[in-house]
Amino acid sequence: QICVVFSGELKCWCRAVIKSIICCTGHYQTKCFLVDYAKYIFVKSDNIRVALEAFMRIPYRAKKCRLYRTKPVTLHVNFCGSTAKIVPAKRWDNAATQYFQNLLK
C-alpha cells in the first residue's frame, strides 16, 4: 500500500511504500521506498499520512527498469600468483552497485 511520508532531506511530502518498522527510543522509525525518487529513507512514524486519491492519480516520476543482458562481475584476486582478473558473479555486490549509481549521476 502506498502512503505519503515527509522527507526532511527533500523538504516535501512524497509517495512511499513502507518496507519495515524499527522501534527506537520513544518512537518508531519506518524504512520507506520513495516511489517518485526511487530511493530508501527512514522517517518517524508521525510523519506518515494516508494518501488522498487525487495524489495517487499523479504518474510516478521514477520507473522500474532493467539493463538488458547486463551481468554482474567481480574482481577475483589471486594472492599466491599476484594476479587479478574480472570474473562473472552470481549477484551485484555493493561496490558495483555504488559505482553504477555514480555513473548515472
N, C-alpha and C positions, 0 to 999 in steps of 0.2 A: 504494500500500500504506500502510495506517495503522500507525503505530508509537506509542510512548509517549516523551514528552520531559519533562524537568523545566524548569518555568518559574520563574525566580528572582523575577520580578515577582509571580506568583500564589502562589509558595511551595508548589507541588504538582505532581504528575505529571499530564500531560494527553495526550489522544489528539491526534495531529497527522499531517499529510501533509507530507513533505519536498518542498519546491519547488526548492531549489538548494543547492549546496555551494560554500563560499568558502574558499580557502586563506589562512589568516592566519599570522602569525609563530609558528611552533612548534605550531600546532594548526589544526583545521578548524572552521569555523562553518557551520551549516546554517540556511537560511531555512525556517521551518516555518509551516504554516497550522493553527492550533488549531481542530479541528472542533467542539468544545463551546463555544468562546468567539468564534468567527468573527473571529479576528484573526491577524495575522502577527507572529512573533517570531524572533529569532536565538538559537540555542543552540549550545553547544560539542558537538562530536561525541561526547564521552564521556558526555553527558547524554541519550543516545538508547538506548532499550531496545526489545526485541521485545514486542509486546502479547500478553498472555495472552487466551485465547479467552473466558473469563468477563468480562474487562474490555471486550471488544469487543461483548458482547451488551447492554450498557447503552445505552439510547437516547440519541442525540445531543441536547444541550441547544439548540444553535443549528440553525436550519433555513434553507435557501436559499429566497429568495422574490423576487418581482418586484413592482414597483409598476405596476399595470395602467394603461396608457395615459399614463404619466408620461414626458414627453420632456425631454431636456436643453435648456437655454437658456444664452445667454451675453450679456454686456454688450458692445454694439458702440458704440465711442466715435468720433465724427467730430470730429477736432481742428479742421478747417477751419471747419465750421459750428457748433462749440461745442455739439454735441448728443450725447446718449447715449440708446440705446434697447435694450431686451431683444429679442433675435432668436433663432430656433431654432438649435441647434448640432448637429453630427454626433455628438458624443460628450460624456460628462460630463468636465468639467475638474476639477482638484484642488480648486479653491476651492469649487465647487458640491458636491463630494463631502464635503468637510470641513464645510461649512455644514449639509448634510443630516444628517451624523452628530451634530453638536451639537444639532440639533433633536430627534433621537431620544433623546439623553441627558436 
